[in-house]
């Protein structure tokens, strides 16, 4: 049986004053000590909550990916227009059979939580002046000569007009 390792990284921003005396290294050292303190046989409650959330998110992500895999497979085989309830029931049975074969998920490396701190030397004006841009294109014209519909050229959200 193969093993997949799924890793989720969640950044959390904390605004601190310009004269904040604590260094990034100090925060990382204390954060690593607090989150990975396992001396009494249990992690801190907030870390156990994080472990539970990551395990739950991993399970739902893998299950959804399996269902999506079989949905696309059915659409390729029968065509999007021909997929009916019978084929969706078949897809559900195939996905359920695949999900049943999965082992349970568990924490790797004993549930060690990586703590890293990054400082962004941005002023508040720079931080909140982000102007997201997307690229939209027009599809080719339809057979009757009418202009095509607008659609996203890419799912990427660019940081500014120049980048887009």
C-alpha positions in Angstrom: 0.0 0.0 0.0 1.3 3.5 -0.9 1.3 6.4 1.6 0.4 10.0 0.8 1.4 12.8 3.1 -0.9 15.8 2.9 0.4 19.0 4.5 -1.7 22.1 5.1 -0.1 25.5 6.0 -2.2 28.2 7.4 -0.7 31.6 7.7 -2.0 33.9 10.5 -1.1 37.6 10.4 -0.6 39.5 13.7 -0.2 43.2 13.6 2.5 44.5 15.9 3.8 48.0 16.6 6.9 49.3 14.8 8.9 49.1 18.1 7.8 45.5 18.9 10.8 44.1 21.0 10.3 40.4 20.4 12.3 38.8 17.6 11.0 36.3 15.1 13.4 33.7 16.4 12.1 34.1 20.0 8.5 33.6 18.8 9.5 30.5 16.8 11.4 29.0 19.7 8.6 29.6 22.2 5.9 28.6 19.6 7.7 25.3 18.9 8.1 24.6 22.6 4.5 25.3 23.4 2.9 23.5 20.4 5.1 20.4 20.6 5.3 20.0 24.4 4.3 16.3 24.8 5.8 15.7 28.3 2.5 14.8 30.0 1.3 12.5 27.3 -1.0 15.0 25.7 -0.5 18.0 23.4 -1.9 21.4 24.4 -5.7 21.5 23.7 -5.3 24.0 20.8 -2.7 21.8 19.1 -5.0 18.7 19.5 -7.8 20.8 17.9 -5.4 21.6 15.1 -4.5 17.9 14.7 -8.2 17.0 14.6 -8.9 19.7 12.0 -6.0 18.7 9.7 -7.1 15.0 9.9 -10.7 15.9 9.1 -9.7 18.2 6.3 -7.4 15.5 4.8 -10.1 12.9 4.9 -12.7 15.2 3.2 -10.1 16.3 0.6 -9.2 12.8 -0.3 -12.8 11.6 -0.4 -13.8 14.6 -2.6 -10.8 14.0 -4.9 -11.9 10.3 -5.3 -15.5 11.4 -6.2 -14.3 14.0 -8.6 -12.0 11.4 -10.3 -14.8 9.1 -10.9 -17.1 11.9 -12.1 -14.6 13.0 -14.7 -14.0 9.4 -15.7 -17.8 8.9 -16.2 -18.1 12.2 -18.2 -15.2 11.1 -20.5 -16.7 7.7 -21.0 -20.3 8.7 -21.6 -20.1 12.4 -22.4 -21.3 15.2 -20.2 -24.7 15.3 -21.9 -25.4 11.6 -21.5 -24.5 11.3 -17.8 -27.7 10.4 -16.0 -28.7 9.3 -12.6 -27.8 5.7 -13.3 -24.2 6.7 -14.1 -24.0 8.9 -11.0 -25.1 6.0 -8.9 -22.4 3.9 -10.5 -19.9 6.6 -9.8 -21.0 6.8 -6.2 -20.6 3.0 -5.9 -17.1 3.1 -7.5 -16.1 6.0 -5.2 -17.4 4.3 -2.1 -15.5 1.1 -3.0 -12.3 3.1 -3.4 -12.9 5.0 -0.1 -13.4 1.7 1.7 -9.9 0.6 0.7 -8.3 3.6 2.3 -6.4 3.1 5.6 -7.0 5.4 8.4 -5.2 8.7 8.4 -2.8 9.5 11.2 -0.3 12.2 12.1 3.2 11.9 10.7 6.3 12.7 12.7 4.3 12.3 15.9 2.1 15.4 15.1 5.1 17.8 15.3 3.8 21.3 14.3 6.1 23.5 12.3 6.3 27.1 13.6 7.8 29.8 11.4 7.5 33.5 11.6 8.0 35.9 8.7 8.3 39.6 9.0 6.8 41.7 6.3 8.4 45.2 6.4 5.3 46.8 4.8 3.6 49.9 6.0 -0.2 49.8 6.6 -0.7 51.7 3.4 1.3 49.2 1.4 -0.4 46.2 3.2 -4.0 47.4 2.5 -3.5 48.8 -1.0 -3.6 45.4 -2.7 -5.5 45.6 -5.9 -6.4 42.2 -7.2 -6.7 41.7 -11.0 -8.0 38.8 -13.1 -7.7 38.2 -16.8 -10.9 37.8 -18.8 -11.1 36.8 -22.4 -13.8 36.5 -25.0 -14.5 33.1 -26.5 -14.6 32.7 -30.3 -17.8 33.9 -31.9 -20.8 31.6 -32.0 -21.9 29.9 -35.2 -24.5 32.6 -35.8 -21.8 35.3 -35.7 -22.6 36.7 -32.3 -19.6 37.6 -30.1 -18.6 34.8 -27.8 -19.1 34.8 -24.0 -16.6 36.2 -21.5 -14.7 33.7 -19.4 -11.7 33.7 -17.1 -8.4 33.2 -19.0 -6.8 31.7 -15.9 -7.8 31.2 -12.3 -4.8 33.2 -11.1 -5.5 36.4 -9.2 -2.7 38.8 -9.9 -1.4 41.4 -7.6 -1.9 44.5 -9.7 -2.6 45.4 -13.3 1.0 45.1 -14.5 1.3 41.5 -13.2 -2.0 40.5 -14.9 
